[in-house]
Every structure is written in structure tokens, then in C-alpha cells.
């Protein structure tokens, strides 16, 4: 008579259990050499994997033990708050995010509700490496250039001195300048340009949109940007573009009560204006992309967007600043300071007068980064609608 379905398998398992019970006492009382022989025989007869057989003989047949080591300290509550802050702050690296969390957390709690004390303490003390590990699934879930519009201005190269480094800059006021073309795939015709100024000491960045890049438009934009700066302009450093190397702009900086020093980088050396060059993506392309903008009516909306973007980045987004760079063999070793916002760097500077510090502190206290972000998104949608 044939066994019923499943009966043969049950009989085999029952035999294995009986065999295990028979050898278990002998195995537990044996020495190391004999344990090895008993284990070899057990695996051969029953067809078990060696590790599984060891667990059976040692009595570890129940649920698996937890992973060795300390239990996890951070959970979903911390990850949820960090995800909101990380996405709203434009996905900063873990070092910058660690510096941003204490700044953003009070605004997050006002918007989303108070966090438990333990979660708040964890967020304030979490390390950059732990942030990387905690946000790894978030980055996986949310997982992303154009033409150069610089044309050489050779008429005044001999009059404007070359400056290749800024290690001696220890006070705010020395600004690097650059332009970005919103030309799409062609530089032909008329279109919108963005002018960017970045303070070398603090990283404070201001932007304006101009139509083409003639002197009148550039000068008017620089005047407007100077009026919004929380410090006085003391130096102006640019590349060799014709929008900067001209008699009109030199006269604009010279004919004032306190003249502004004017310098330029070397041709084809973008690292001479590295502080502003790195803002071309984070402060311009990230907002407006690479589309062609050939409607001058867009300029007021873009400038409104830039003013909100300036407050958002300068007050609430920490950045890394290169402190030291040395060459060791064929490699460069770079050393950075602790991540800080441009606002905090200015507040720590002894060269900024107290009235100006009071002014930017009022800006910091009167703005909420989440509200600014929503306003920025609204302005972006408005510009996209106009482009259509």
C-alpha cells in the first residue's frame, strides 16, 4: 500500500528528530574532536547544512536572535523629520545637513507639531555619518548642462590686475561676479542673463536678472544688489567677460567716495573665480533650468524669485568653506571649516558693524524657511506658466 501524500515526508522528519534525540546527549558530553565526527555523521545522514545542524545540536531551534551589537538609536520618527528638512533645504550633504538641523528644527515643529523630547534630542546630537545611514533609503527613493556665454573683453586687460587667490580675505565685502546665459541651445539673439555676486568671506550670494548684458543693465543690477547687501562692497573680482572689462564699469567703481578695488582672473581659469562659479548650478540652474528665456517681461518675476532665494540660502542653508589646500605628491589635500550659513559667518565677523548685524538678525528672526520654500515654489510655477 502506497503512503498517503505527505506521509513519507512526515516519517522522514520524525526519524530525523528521533536520531537527533539519540545523539544529542553523546554530542553535548563529547570533546571537540568527537563533536566534529558526530556532526559530520549527523550532516551526512540527515542532509542538513552544517550551520543548521550545529544550531539543532546546540538547542537553538527557536526564532533567530536579534542582530548583535547595540540596538538602533534612530527610527522612523527621526527619519520622517529629516526627510522633510533635507528635501526642503535642497538635499544638502550630511555635513551641511547636520549644521542645518538646529536652525530648521524650531520652524519644523511650528509647522508639523512638537516632537517628543527624545526625538528632538536625537536630531540635535546625530552625527553626519548616522545621517547618511538614516537617509540612505530616502535618497534611493527620491534619487537628478548648457552653454557658456562668456566672451573675452580684451581692451582693458592691462589696466585691471590679475588676482589668482583670496587667502588674505578675512572680512566681508570682496565679491566675485559671474553671468549665466539663459539661451537654451543657441547664443544668437536677445535673451535673459543672470548676474551673480558672491562674497568670498561669508559666501553671501545675491542675484539679479538682466536683459542681454550691456553696461546699463549690468550697472543697474549691481546698484540694486549693493543696496540689498548687509555690508559695504569693497572689492569686485570677475572673469574676463566683456560685460565686466569695460571703461563704464571701471568708472562706476572708481568715481565714488570709497573706491572699490577691481581685479580679474586669468583667461580660461575658472578656479580664479571658484566661489561664484560653483553657484551657477545651486543658485541659478536649480531654479530656472536651461530653457531659453527671450521675453523681457520675465525679468521682474525672476528678480522676485531671486530675492526670496537669496534669503532662503543666505539665512538657512549651511555651506562648507575651504580653509586650506596643499599638494602631497600627486594629490591635493583639502581642509574645510565647520558648515555654517552665510548669516552665521557674518555674525561671527568682528569687521561687521553692530547695526548691520542687528539688521540681518531681524531678517533671520522674521523669516521661516518652510514659508520661503513654498513662496519660491509658487514663483517658479508662475515663471514656468509665463514661459509656456
MITORLO-397095 format. One record per residue (C-alpha): y, z, x; residue in three letters; residue number from 1. Coordinates in pm, whole numbers, padded with zeros to 5 digits. Layout:
BEGIN
yy|zz|xx|rest|nr
Y|Z|X|ALA|NUM
...
! end
This chain:
BEGIN
yy|zz|xx|rest|nr
00000|00000|00000|UNK|1
00333|-00100|00144|UNK|2
00604|00167|00182|UNK|3
00891|00153|-00060|UNK|4
01230|00026|00051|UNK|5
01392|00282|00280|UNK|6
01077|00494|00308|UNK|7
00986|00365|00656|UNK|8
01339|00441|00789|UNK|9
01326|00794|00647|UNK|10
00991|00857|00805|UNK|11
01121|00745|01147|UNK|12
01427|00970|01123|UNK|13
01209|01261|01013|UNK|14
00983|01203|01314|UNK|15
01282|01198|01546|UNK|16
01407|01527|01405|UNK|17
01064|01684|01450|UNK|18
01043|01557|01808|UNK|19
01391|01695|01879|UNK|20
01290|02037|01745|UNK|21
00978|02031|01962|UNK|22
01154|01960|02291|UNK|23
01480|02149|02227|UNK|24
01360|02492|02342|UNK|25
01197|02341|02652|UNK|26
01518|02144|02730|UNK|27
01752|02444|02700|UNK|28
01536|02657|02931|UNK|29
01481|02386|03197|UNK|30
01667|02336|03519|UNK|31
01889|02041|03594|UNK|32
01614|01816|03736|UNK|33
01375|01876|03445|UNK|34
01656|01838|03191|UNK|35
01716|01491|03330|UNK|36
01349|01398|03292|UNK|37
01331|01536|02937|UNK|38
01649|01344|02850|UNK|39
01507|01019|02992|UNK|40
01190|01064|02788|UNK|41
01390|01150|02469|UNK|42
01608|00837|02503|UNK|43
01306|00614|02570|UNK|44
01101|00738|02274|UNK|45
01380|00761|02016|UNK|46
01600|00471|02138|UNK|47
01915|00684|02147|UNK|48
02218|00620|02366|UNK|49
02223|00875|02647|UNK|50
02550|01036|02537|UNK|51
02429|01068|02179|UNK|52
02103|01223|02298|UNK|53
02297|01478|02508|UNK|54
02504|01575|02205|UNK|55
02189|01622|01995|UNK|56
02021|01837|02258|UNK|57
02335|02048|02305|UNK|58
02373|02101|01932|UNK|59
02698|01900|01897|UNK|60
02600|01701|01591|UNK|61
02883|01805|01363|UNK|62
03228|01647|01331|UNK|63
03390|01531|01653|UNK|64
03613|01775|01837|UNK|65
03985|01707|01848|UNK|66
04126|01521|02143|UNK|67
04157|01752|02445|UNK|68
04499|01866|02553|UNK|69
04797|02010|02372|UNK|70
04835|01925|02002|UNK|71
05111|01670|01925|UNK|72
05455|01827|01903|UNK|73
05636|01544|01724|UNK|74
05530|01399|01392|UNK|75
05638|01167|01113|UNK|76
05949|01371|01028|UNK|77
06091|01317|01377|UNK|78
05981|00952|01383|UNK|79
06150|00877|01049|UNK|80
06487|01018|01161|UNK|81
06466|00846|01500|UNK|82
06380|00512|01338|UNK|83
06693|00521|01120|UNK|84
06917|00617|01414|UNK|85
06752|00367|01652|UNK|86
06788|00073|01413|UNK|87
07145|00159|01312|UNK|88
07252|00202|01677|UNK|89
07120|-00149|01762|UNK|90
06789|-00043|01918|UNK|91
06905|00127|02240|UNK|92
06664|00209|02521|UNK|93
06513|00557|02524|UNK|94
06761|00698|02779|UNK|95
07060|00583|02574|UNK|96
06893|00693|02250|UNK|97
06840|01045|02389|UNK|98
07213|01068|02459|UNK|99
07295|00925|02114|UNK|100
07078|01162|01908|UNK|101
07309|01470|01936|UNK|102
07607|01251|01836|UNK|103
07436|01082|01541|UNK|104
07230|01371|01404|UNK|105
07510|01551|01212|UNK|106
07603|01221|01042|UNK|107
07236|01152|00965|UNK|108
07197|01492|00798|UNK|109
07511|01441|00590|UNK|110
07367|01110|00469|UNK|111
06994|01187|00435|UNK|112
06998|01563|00383|UNK|113
06945|01861|00611|UNK|114
06640|01853|00837|UNK|115
06406|02152|00890|UNK|116
06516|02369|01182|UNK|117
06204|02288|01384|UNK|118
06250|01911|01339|UNK|119
06616|01930|01433|UNK|120
06535|02132|01745|UNK|121
06266|01883|01843|UNK|122
06507|01591|01808|UNK|123
06766|01764|02026|UNK|124
06519|01850|02303|UNK|125
06289|01545|02304|UNK|126
06264|01359|02637|UNK|127
06321|00987|02692|UNK|128
05951|00933|02769|UNK|129
05848|01108|02447|UNK|130
06095|00889|02258|UNK|131
05924|00581|02398|UNK|132
05582|00705|02288|UNK|133
05702|00817|01944|UNK|134
05883|00490|01870|UNK|135
05610|00260|02004|UNK|136
05473|00172|01654|UNK|137
05830|00139|01523|UNK|138
05920|-00114|01795|UNK|139
05598|-00306|01729|UNK|140
05679|-00322|01358|UNK|141
06039|-00437|01394|UNK|142
05973|-00649|01706|UNK|143
06437|-01095|01898|UNK|144
07150|-01863|02439|UNK|145
07441|-02111|02417|UNK|146
07682|-02297|02636|UNK|147
07930|-02171|02895|UNK|148
08292|-02251|02812|UNK|149
08449|-02155|03148|UNK|150
08643|-02441|03306|UNK|151
08792|-02385|03651|UNK|152
09162|-02324|03690|UNK|153
09233|-02421|04048|UNK|154
09616|-02429|04055|UNK|155
09671|-02059|04129|UNK|156
09360|-01960|04321|UNK|157
09559|-01899|04637|UNK|158
09807|-01671|04458|UNK|159
09555|-01448|04282|UNK|160
09350|-01225|04519|UNK|161
08971|-01213|04503|UNK|162
08805|-00882|04420|UNK|163
08427|-00852|04452|UNK|164
08360|-00483|04382|UNK|165
08511|-00190|04196|UNK|166
08373|00115|04374|UNK|167
08725|00252|04417|UNK|168
08797|00261|04043|UNK|169
08796|00625|03929|UNK|170
09041|00614|03638|UNK|171
09070|00414|03314|UNK|172
09296|00109|03293|UNK|173
09131|-00156|03514|UNK|174
08995|-00416|03270|UNK|175
08763|-00711|03321|UNK|176
08818|-01014|03097|UNK|177
08600|-01299|02976|UNK|178
08587|-01555|02695|UNK|179
08294|-01668|02481|UNK|180
08283|-02008|02311|UNK|181
08164|-02033|01950|UNK|182
08098|-02402|01992|UNK|183
07738|-02443|01885|UNK|184
07574|-02721|02086|UNK|185
07895|-02905|02185|UNK|186
08218|-02804|02359|UNK|187
08402|-03103|02209|UNK|188
08686|-03049|01964|UNK|189
08855|-02731|01843|UNK|190
08672|-02409|01762|UNK|191
08694|-02028|01777|UNK|192
08675|-01836|02106|UNK|193
08622|-01463|02159|UNK|194
08822|-01275|02422|UNK|195
08660|-00960|02562|UNK|196
08819|-00685|02773|UNK|197
08606|-00407|02925|UNK|198
08735|-00101|03108|UNK|199
08545|-00063|03437|UNK|200
08567|00317|03450|UNK|201
08464|00409|03095|UNK|202
08307|00093|02951|UNK|203
08558|00094|02661|UNK|204
08545|-00261|02522|UNK|205
08783|-00442|02291|UNK|206
08754|-00792|02143|UNK|207
08965|-01050|01961|UNK|208
08902|-01398|01824|UNK|209
09144|-01682|01913|UNK|210
09175|-02047|01815|UNK|211
09096|-02253|02124|UNK|212
09211|-02069|02437|UNK|213
09568|-02176|02504|UNK|214
09818|-01939|02661|UNK|215
09993|-01836|02339|UNK|216
09670|-01738|02167|UNK|217
09536|-01552|02472|UNK|218
09866|-01368|02530|UNK|219
09894|-01264|02163|UNK|220
09535|-01141|02168|UNK|221
09593|-00940|02489|UNK|222
09906|-00781|02340|UNK|223
09713|-00681|02028|UNK|224
09427|-00542|02238|UNK|225
09665|-00346|02462|UNK|226
09819|-00183|02154|UNK|227
09476|-00060|02044|UNK|228
09367|00078|02383|UNK|229
09364|00459|02422|UNK|230
09503|00421|02777|UNK|231
09751|00205|02966|UNK|232
09645|-00126|03118|UNK|233
09681|-00101|03499|UNK|234
09468|-00391|03623|UNK|235
09334|-00724|03498|UNK|236
09027|-00886|03659|UNK|237
08888|-01219|03537|UNK|238
08673|-01513|03635|UNK|239
08825|-01847|03743|UNK|240
08873|-01992|03395|UNK|241
09190|-02188|03328|UNK|242
09275|-01963|03033|UNK|243
09343|-01684|03285|UNK|244
09459|-01859|03602|UNK|245
09795|-01991|03485|UNK|246
10164|-01919|03551|UNK|247
10225|-01787|03199|UNK|248
09969|-01507|03220|UNK|249
10081|-01409|03572|UNK|250
10439|-01386|03445|UNK|251
10322|-01182|03144|UNK|252
10166|-00918|03371|UNK|253
10443|-00920|03634|UNK|254
10752|-00903|03410|UNK|255
10709|-00551|03277|UNK|256
10825|-00204|03373|UNK|257
10488|-00119|03533|UNK|258
10332|-00445|03664|UNK|259
09960|-00498|03614|UNK|260
09756|-00598|03918|UNK|261
09585|-00935|03866|UNK|262
09264|-01026|04053|UNK|263
08977|-01270|04013|UNK|264
08612|-01303|04109|UNK|265
08453|-01566|04327|UNK|266
08363|-01900|04167|UNK|267
08004|-01910|04038|UNK|268
07954|-01534|04098|UNK|269
07912|-01373|03756|UNK|270
07832|-01041|03920|UNK|271
08200|-01014|04022|UNK|272
08277|-00960|03651|UNK|273
07947|-00798|03559|UNK|274
08096|-00522|03340|UNK|275
08231|-00771|03088|UNK|276
07965|-01042|03131|UNK|277
07697|-00807|03000|UNK|278
07899|-00759|02680|UNK|279
07874|-01129|02587|UNK|280
07546|-01063|02406|UNK|281
07573|-00699|02297|UNK|282
07928|-00727|02161|UNK|283
07968|-01094|02065|UNK|284
07641|-01284|02021|UNK|285
07470|-00992|01850|UNK|286
07740|-01006|01582|UNK|287
07818|-01376|01547|UNK|288
07522|-01559|01699|UNK|289
07553|-01906|01848|UNK|290
07675|-02107|01549|UNK|291
07976|-02338|01579|UNK|292
08292|-02197|01418|UNK|293
08552|-02468|01369|UNK|294
08751|-02313|01084|UNK|295
09064|-02120|01195|UNK|296
09054|-01930|00863|UNK|297
08759|-01732|01005|UNK|298
08974|-01561|01269|UNK|299
09118|-01276|01053|UNK|300
08770|-01182|00924|UNK|301
08623|-01194|01276|UNK|302
08901|-00974|01414|UNK|303
08846|-00724|01132|UNK|304
08477|-00720|01226|UNK|305
08563|-00674|01595|UNK|306
08785|-00373|01524|UNK|307
08504|-00198|01337|UNK|308
08255|-00299|01607|UNK|309
08482|-00151|01877|UNK|310
08491|00188|01705|UNK|311
08115|00183|01648|UNK|312
08028|00106|02012|UNK|313
08305|00295|02192|UNK|314
08268|00618|01995|UNK|315
07898|00642|01913|UNK|316
07685|00421|02141|UNK|317
07599|00562|02487|UNK|318
07573|00326|02783|UNK|319
07445|00351|03139|UNK|320
07686|00313|03430|UNK|321
07579|00203|03777|UNK|322
07674|00468|04032|UNK|323
07506|00346|04350|UNK|324
07325|00033|04468|UNK|325
07154|-00003|04805|UNK|326
06924|-00260|04958|UNK|327
06597|-00134|05105|UNK|328
06408|-00415|05273|UNK|329
06394|-00698|05020|UNK|330
06454|-00475|04718|UNK|331
06758|-00314|04560|UNK|332
06755|00048|04451|UNK|333
06999|00130|04171|UNK|334
07115|00473|04062|UNK|335
07277|00531|03721|UNK|336
07469|00822|03577|UNK|337
07364|01007|03262|UNK|338
07407|00793|02948|UNK|339
07746|00855|02784|UNK|340
07967|00688|02528|UNK|341
08297|00539|02650|UNK|342
08467|00807|02440|UNK|343
08297|01090|02629|UNK|344
08375|00930|02967|UNK|345
08743|00914|02874|UNK|346
08741|01274|02753|UNK|347
08598|01385|03089|UNK|348
08860|01195|03289|UNK|349
09145|01406|03434|UNK|350
09364|01092|03450|UNK|351
09392|01051|03073|UNK|352
09688|01245|02923|UNK|353
09612|01509|02662|UNK|354
09798|01329|02377|UNK|355
09573|01024|02427|UNK|356
09264|01247|02434|UNK|357
09378|01404|02108|UNK|358
09420|01057|01957|UNK|359
09068|00938|02042|UNK|360
08920|01274|01936|UNK|361
09077|01220|01593|UNK|362
08918|00874|01583|UNK|363
08580|01026|01670|UNK|364
08604|01301|01408|UNK|365
08731|01072|01130|UNK|366
08455|00811|01152|UNK|367
08090|00813|01056|UNK|368
07859|00571|01244|UNK|369
07645|00504|00937|UNK|370
07951|00418|00729|UNK|371
08084|00197|01008|UNK|372
07748|00020|01031|UNK|373
07746|-00057|00660|UNK|374
08101|-00189|00684|UNK|375
08003|-00407|00983|UNK|376
07707|-00549|00788|UNK|377
07937|-00625|00495|UNK|378
08184|-00810|00720|UNK|379
07901|-01007|00881|UNK|380
07781|-01122|00539|UNK|381
08137|-01219|00449|UNK|382
08170|-01436|00763|UNK|383
07829|-01596|00706|UNK|384
07933|-01679|00350|UNK|385
08254|-01843|00480|UNK|386
08055|-02044|00734|UNK|387
07849|-02192|00453|UNK|388
! end
